[in-house]
Amino acid sequence: MAHHASYLPVPKEKQLPQDVDLARQECLEMLAVLEQHMKRRDFMVADRLSVADFNAAYTLDWANEEKMLKDFPALSAYLTSMYSRPTAPPSTSGVVRAPAS
């Protein structure tokens, strides 16, 4: 979580553990829906790259940093493909790491 501490809306010392746990659980539920969506496609919308893909890759990169993609192979593959594009910026960690097992 060190990579994102400065971007959190609530300073770490003021975060309530139950709020963090709830946010994590809600995120995992949304990731499960998105995993099903991405099993059938290469891009978020239509059959080509769009701003939705850039937004999704950035958000999924944060989830990957928090080791939340380990049970979502389609999202992990999508994230890898997005950051493998020739003009892609570095991921939030500088490199897309394999999801934690």
C-alpha positions in Angstrom: 0.0 0.0 0.0 3.0 2.3 0.3 2.8 3.2 -3.4 -0.6 4.7 -3.0 -0.5 6.2 0.5 -0.2 9.7 -0.7 -3.3 9.3 -3.0 -5.7 8.0 -0.5 -8.5 10.4 0.4 -8.1 9.7 4.1 -4.7 9.7 5.7 -3.6 6.2 6.8 -3.5 7.1 10.4 -7.2 8.2 10.2 -8.4 5.1 8.3 -10.7 2.7 10.1 -9.8 -0.9 9.6 -13.4 -1.9 9.1 -13.8 0.7 6.3 -10.7 -0.6 4.5 -12.0 -4.1 4.8 -15.4 -3.1 3.4 -13.9 -1.2 0.5 -11.7 -4.2 -0.3 -14.7 -6.5 -0.3 -16.8 -4.2 -2.4 -13.9 -3.9 -4.9 -13.5 -7.7 -5.1 -17.2 -8.0 -5.9 -16.9 -5.5 -8.7 -13.8 -7.3 -10.0 -15.8 -10.5 -10.2 -18.3 -8.9 -12.5 -15.6 -7.3 -14.6 -13.8 -10.7 -14.8 -16.8 -12.2 -16.4 -17.1 -9.3 -18.8 -13.5 -9.5 -19.9 -13.6 -13.3 -20.5 -15.3 -12.6 -23.7 -13.4 -9.6 -25.1 -10.1 -7.9 -25.5 -11.3 -4.4 -24.8 -13.7 -2.8 -22.3 -16.0 -1.4 -24.9 -16.6 -2.5 -28.5 -13.8 -4.1 -30.5 -11.1 -1.4 -30.2 -9.1 0.5 -27.7 -10.8 3.4 -26.0 -10.5 5.7 -23.1 -12.4 3.1 -21.1 -9.4 0.8 -21.4 -7.0 3.4 -20.2 -9.2 4.1 -17.2 -9.7 0.5 -16.4 -6.0 -0.4 -16.7 -5.1 2.3 -14.3 -7.7 1.2 -11.8 -6.8 -2.5 -12.2 -3.2 -1.6 -11.7 -4.0 -0.3 -8.2 -5.9 -3.5 -7.5 -2.9 -5.5 -8.7 -0.7 -3.5 -6.4 -3.0 -4.5 -3.5 -2.8 -8.2 -4.7 -6.5 -8.3 -5.5 -6.2 -9.8 -9.0 -4.9 -13.2 -8.0 -8.3 -14.9 -8.5 -9.0 -13.0 -11.8 -7.0 -14.4 -14.6 -8.9 -12.5 -17.4 -8.3 -9.2 -15.7 -4.6 -10.1 -15.0 -4.1 -10.9 -18.7 -5.9 -7.8 -19.7 -3.7 -5.6 -17.5 -0.6 -7.3 -18.8 -1.7 -6.7 -22.4 -2.5 -3.0 -21.7 0.9 -2.3 -20.2 2.6 -4.3 -22.9 1.5 -1.9 -25.6 4.4 -0.1 -27.2 3.4 3.4 -26.0 2.1 2.3 -22.6 3.4 4.2 -19.6 4.9 2.3 -16.7 2.4 0.8 -14.3 2.0 2.3 -10.9 4.7 0.1 -9.6 7.0 0.7 -12.6 6.4 -2.9 -13.8 3.3 -5.1 -14.0 4.0 -7.9 -11.6 2.4 -11.3 -11.7 -0.6 -11.5 -9.4 0.3 -12.8 -6.0 -0.6 -16.4 -5.4 
